[in-house]
């Protein structure tokens, strides 16, 4: 069994910065859905990878993260 490395807990400032970054990404993802291309991309992503088991917020975060990394459903 491999040993676990302890994570350094985030400070309140770091935690808030991470939350704000997540909110910003979520807002960008929601804004992208308002465009025809964004909506079509969303439908393709959902149909290919089984995202339906995740909450809508997590689906949007996953989709925008994939899109920002250049990962597209095939």
N, C-alpha and C positions, 0 to 999 in steps of 0.2 A: 504494500500500500504506500502510495506516495504521500509525503508530508505536505501539509498545506502551509502556504506562506500567509502570514497575517497581513490583512489590509490596514493601511493607516486610515483611521476614520477621517471623514471630511469635516472641515470646520464649517460652522454655520454660513460663512461667506461663500465657501466653495460649493456647499450644497445649494445655496440660493442661485449661484451662477449656473450650476448644472440645470436646475429647474427652469431658469430663464431661457437657457439655450434650448431646452426641450420645448418650452412654450413657443419660442420663435420658430423652431422647425415645424411644429404642429400648425402654427399659423400659416407658414409658407406652403405646407402640404394642402391645407384647406383652401388657400387662395388658388393653388394650382388646379384644384378640382373645378374651379369656376371657368376654366378654359376648356375648349373642346379637346385639345390634345391631352391636357391633364386628365380629363375624365376618361378618355379612351385608354390612356396609360394605366389608370387605376383599375379599370375593368380587366385589362390584360393581366395585371399583377394578381388580382384577386382570383381570376379563373385558373391561373397556372400553379399557385403555390399553397393552396389550402389556408389562406389567412383567415378564413371565417371562424376559426376557433379562438381568435384573439379579439379583444375589445376594439371598438372603432378607433379609439385613441392610439392604441398600440399598432393597429393596422396602418394608420397614417404615418406614425413614426417609422415603422419598418419600411414602408413604401418610399418615403422621402429619403431615408438613409440609403436604400438601394439605388434610388435614382441619382443621388448625389455622388455615389461611388461608381456610377456608370454601369450598374448591374441591371439588366433588362430581362424580363421573362422570355423564354424561348418556346 
